[in-house]
Amino acid sequence: MVKEADSRDQIPGTPPSARPSGTRILVLGGGYVGMYTALHLQRRLRGELARGEAEIVVITPDPYMTYQPFLPEAAAGSISPAHVVVPLRRVLSKCRIVIGEATAVDHAKRTATFTTLATEEEGTGAAEITYDELVIAPGSVSRTLPIPGLAEYAIGFKTLEEAIGLRNHVIEQMDIASATRDPALRDAALTFVFVGGGYAGVEALGELEDMARYTSRYYHNLKPTDLKWILVEASDRILPEVGAEMGRYAIRELRSRNIDVRLETRLDSCEDRIARLSDGSRFPTRTVVWTAGVKPSPVLAATDLPRNEHGRLRCTSRLTVEGTGHAWAAGDAAAVPDLTAGSADVLCAPNAQHAVRQAKVLAANLAASLHGRPLKDYAHRYVGSVASLGLHRGVAHVYGRKLKGYPAWLMHRVYHLSRVPTLNRKARVLAEWTLAGLFKREIVSLGSLEHPRAEFESAAGGGTGRNTPKPPRGDSAPRDT
Ligand SMILES: Cc1cc2nc3c(=O)[nH]c(=O)nc-3n(C[C@H](O)[C@H](O)[C@H](O)COP(=O)(O)OP(=O)(O)OC[C@H]3O[C@@H](n4cnc5c(N)ncnc54)[C@H](O)[C@@H]3O)c2cc1C
C-alpha cells in the first residue's frame, strides 16, 4: 500500500513537507455517510494512518455533521442548535477536514475540484485534489418543482439554518400580527402552509404548531385559534414510513389540533404571497415550507460516474459505483439495490437508517479492498419508523409494533438519543430535555442574530435599523417585507 512520494497537489493549509505518499482516500460530504465512513475508516486503518501509508481527506461545506431527525425539535426550541450538530474536527481527529464544496469529479483522472472560502477570497478559482479512493456522499437537496413563486417565497427544511430561521420567522410573524392594525396582514402573518406529508414536513409542522400555540399565551391579543396551519399533501396519505394505519392516526391527531390537512391536493402557486392550491382554495400567507421530497445532490451531474434516471449514482450491493474501480457511494446520493426486497429493481430508500448502516459496510469494504480481502454485500431490512407530532405526541411503527401518543413520542426520544452520535451530544441533549421538563419553554425569536451589523449600521447612519424590513435574501428564506 505504500507509494512513492508523488507530485500530487496539496491539501489546503498543509506544508509541502507534510505531503503524504500513501493511499489518499477522498470523502466528499460530511453528513451521515461521510462522517460515519471516515470514522470507521480511521479506526480500521489506524496503523496505516499512523505510519503515513494512508490519509483520509474529508471535503464538506460545514465543519459539522447535522443530525437531521433533530431539526424539528431544534425549530421548536427543545434542543439548542449547537447540540443538533457533531463537530467533525473533533470526531474525525485522524482525518484532514477541508471546509469546501466539491464542484466536479473526473474519476478517470482520479481528480476532484472544489472551492473553499479561501479560494473565493484569493480569487484563484476552484482547487484540485487527486485521490486513490473516492467516497462520494453529498446526500440530497430539496426536490422542487417549477411552481410560480416557490423559489422566491418558500423555504426548505433540510438544514440547521432553515430550521432555526423558520423558528425565528414563525415567532416574528406572531410579533407582526400582534402589532399590526391591518387585518389582512395579520391574517397572512398567522397562516402557515407546509407542503409535503413525509416525516420532515409533518414533524416540522407538528413541532412548530406546538411551539407557536404555547408561545401565543404570552401575547395579549393572540389566541391559538387565530393561527392557521395547513398541510398540503399530493397523495392520499401522510407519513408513509409508519404505515397506513398510523398515517391515518397522525391525520386525526393533527386535525384534532385544528390543523387543516389537505390530501390529494397540490400547491399550484405561491406568487404574490398567496398560496393557491389545486382544490381551488387560496391563502394569503408569508410562510410556505416546502418538504415535498428530495433529489440527489446536483454535484453528481458534474462527475463522470454513472447515474440512474433519478440522478442517483448507480451502485452495487457492495457499495462500489457500478462499472468503476476505486469509487464508493452510499446514502441519499446512491442507488443501492435493496437485497432484502426480493426484486432486483427495488432500491434502498433515502433515509438515515440505511445511510448509517451503509457507511459501516462501505468502510469495511474499502478497508478490505486495500488489504486484498473479499467484499461483503449490504443488506438491511427496513425496521420501520418513529415520528414526533409535537411535545408528548407521536406515532411509531417499528419491528411490527404500532404505538401512538405519549408512548410513541417517548420511543422517538429514546431511539434518537441512542442514535445521535457521540456521548457528548447524548448527554447535552438529555440535559436539555430534562431542563425543559422543569422550566418553561423559550419563546423568543433571535432572528436579529442573522443581521448582526444592523444595529451598528443604524448607529453609524448608514443602515436601516433592526426593525426596518430587510432586503430579500439571495437564498430561499422567507422574506420579511
Ligand atoms: C428534517 C429531516 C428529518 C429526518 N428524519 C429522519 C428520520 O427520522 N429517520 C430517518 O431514517 N431519516 C430521516 N431523515 C433523512 C436522513 O437525514 C437522510 O436520509 C440522511 O441524512 C442521508 O445521509 P447522507 O449522508 O446521504 O446525506 P446528508 O446527511 O445530507 O449529508 C450530505 C453531506 O454532504 C455535504 N455536501 C453536499 N454537497 C456537497 C459538495 N458539493 N461537496 C462536498 N460536500 C457536499 C452536505 O453539506 C452534507 O454534509 C430526515 C431528514 C430531514 C431533512
Ligand as a Chemical Component Dictionary entry (heavy atoms), coordinates in Angstrom:
data_LIG
# 
_chem_comp.id                   LIG 
_chem_comp.type                 NON-POLYMER 
_chem_comp.pdbx_formal_charge   0 
_chem_comp.three_letter_code    LIG 
# 
loop_
_chem_comp_atom.comp_id 
_chem_comp_atom.atom_id 
_chem_comp_atom.alt_atom_id 
_chem_comp_atom.type_symbol 
_chem_comp_atom.charge 
_chem_comp_atom.model_Cartn_x 
_chem_comp_atom.model_Cartn_y 
_chem_comp_atom.model_Cartn_z 
_chem_comp_atom.pdbx_ordinal 
LIG C1  C1  C 0 -35.978 17.125 8.814  1  
LIG C2  C2  C 0 -35.485 15.746 8.483  2  
LIG C3  C3  C 0 -35.812 14.703 9.326  3  
LIG C4  C4  C 0 -35.362 13.416 9.033  4  
LIG N1  N1  N 0 -35.717 12.398 9.881  5  
LIG C5  C5  C 0 -35.318 11.150 9.595  6  
LIG C6  C6  C 0 -35.702 10.074 10.451 7  
LIG O1  O1  O 0 -36.396 10.275 11.457 8  
LIG N2  N2  N 0 -35.279 8.825  10.115 9  
LIG C7  C7  C 0 -34.515 8.579  9.001  10 
LIG O2  O2  O 0 -34.165 7.416  8.743  11 
LIG N3  N3  N 0 -34.144 9.571  8.174  12 
LIG C8  C8  C 0 -34.519 10.850 8.441  13 
LIG N4  N4  N 0 -34.152 11.867 7.598  14 
LIG C9  C9  C 0 -33.361 11.574 6.388  15 
LIG C10 C10 C 0 -31.882 11.465 6.700  16 
LIG O3  O3  O 0 -31.449 12.562 7.465  17 
LIG C11 C11 C 0 -31.077 11.354 5.400  18 
LIG O4  O4  O 0 -31.541 10.227 4.687  19 
LIG C12 C12 C 0 -29.587 11.200 5.668  20 
LIG O5  O5  O 0 -29.087 12.400 6.210  21 
LIG C13 C13 C 0 -28.801 10.851 4.383  22 
LIG O6  O6  O 0 -27.437 10.794 4.664  23 
LIG P1  P1  P 0 -26.361 11.287 3.579  24 
LIG O7  O7  O 0 -25.010 11.138 4.204  25 
LIG O8  O8  O 0 -26.609 10.623 2.286  26 
LIG O9  O9  O 0 -26.694 12.828 3.367  27 
LIG P2  P2  P 0 -26.511 14.026 4.414  28 
LIG O10 O10 O 0 -26.576 13.554 5.810  29 
LIG O11 O11 O 0 -27.462 15.084 3.980  30 
LIG O12 O12 O 0 -25.017 14.506 4.139  31 
LIG C14 C14 C 0 -24.590 15.074 2.930  32 
LIG C15 C15 C 0 -23.370 15.923 3.216  33 
LIG O13 O13 O 0 -22.735 16.276 2.007  34 
LIG C16 C16 C 0 -22.445 17.665 2.023  35 
LIG N5  N5  N 0 -22.380 18.133 0.639  36 
LIG C17 C17 C 0 -23.390 18.481 -0.179 37 
LIG N6  N6  N 0 -22.904 18.879 -1.369 38 
LIG C18 C18 C 0 -21.556 18.763 -1.305 39 
LIG C19 C19 C 0 -20.496 19.038 -2.208 40 
LIG N7  N7  N 0 -20.733 19.520 -3.423 41 
LIG N8  N8  N 0 -19.223 18.816 -1.787 42 
LIG C20 C20 C 0 -18.970 18.348 -0.559 43 
LIG N9  N9  N 0 -19.946 18.077 0.337  44 
LIG C21 C21 C 0 -21.219 18.278 -0.028 45 
LIG C22 C22 C 0 -23.601 18.258 2.819  46 
LIG O14 O14 O 0 -23.269 19.551 3.309  47 
LIG C23 C23 C 0 -23.724 17.224 3.932  48 
LIG O15 O15 O 0 -22.771 17.456 4.936  49 
LIG C24 C24 C 0 -34.584 13.174 7.871  50 
LIG C25 C25 C 0 -34.248 14.237 7.023  51 
LIG C26 C26 C 0 -34.696 15.513 7.322  52 
LIG C27 C27 C 0 -34.322 16.648 6.392  53 
# 
loop_
_chem_comp_bond.comp_id 
_chem_comp_bond.atom_id_1 
_chem_comp_bond.atom_id_2 
_chem_comp_bond.value_order 
_chem_comp_bond.pdbx_ordinal 
LIG C1  C2  SING 1  
LIG C2  C3  SING 2  
LIG C2  C26 DOUB 3  
LIG C3  C4  DOUB 4  
LIG C4  N1  SING 5  
LIG C4  C24 SING 6  
LIG N1  C5  DOUB 7  
LIG C5  C6  SING 8  
LIG C5  C8  SING 9  
LIG C6  O1  DOUB 10 
LIG C6  N2  SING 11 
LIG N2  C7  SING 12 
LIG C7  O2  DOUB 13 
LIG C7  N3  SING 14 
LIG N3  C8  DOUB 15 
LIG C8  N4  SING 16 
LIG N4  C9  SING 17 
LIG N4  C24 SING 18 
LIG C9  C10 SING 19 
LIG C10 O3  SING 20 
LIG C10 C11 SING 21 
LIG C11 O4  SING 22 
LIG C11 C12 SING 23 
LIG C12 O5  SING 24 
LIG C12 C13 SING 25 
LIG C13 O6  SING 26 
LIG O6  P1  SING 27 
LIG P1  O7  DOUB 28 
LIG P1  O8  SING 29 
LIG P1  O9  SING 30 
LIG O9  P2  SING 31 
LIG P2  O10 DOUB 32 
LIG P2  O11 SING 33 
LIG P2  O12 SING 34 
LIG O12 C14 SING 35 
LIG C14 C15 SING 36 
LIG C15 O13 SING 37 
LIG C15 C23 SING 38 
LIG O13 C16 SING 39 
LIG C16 N5  SING 40 
LIG C16 C22 SING 41 
LIG N5  C17 SING 42 
LIG N5  C21 SING 43 
LIG C17 N6  DOUB 44 
LIG N6  C18 SING 45 
LIG C18 C19 SING 46 
LIG C18 C21 DOUB 47 
LIG C19 N7  SING 48 
LIG C19 N8  DOUB 49 
LIG N8  C20 SING 50 
LIG C20 N9  DOUB 51 
LIG N9  C21 SING 52 
LIG C22 O14 SING 53 
LIG C22 C23 SING 54 
LIG C23 O15 SING 55 
LIG C24 C25 DOUB 56 
LIG C25 C26 SING 57 
LIG C26 C27 SING 58 
# 
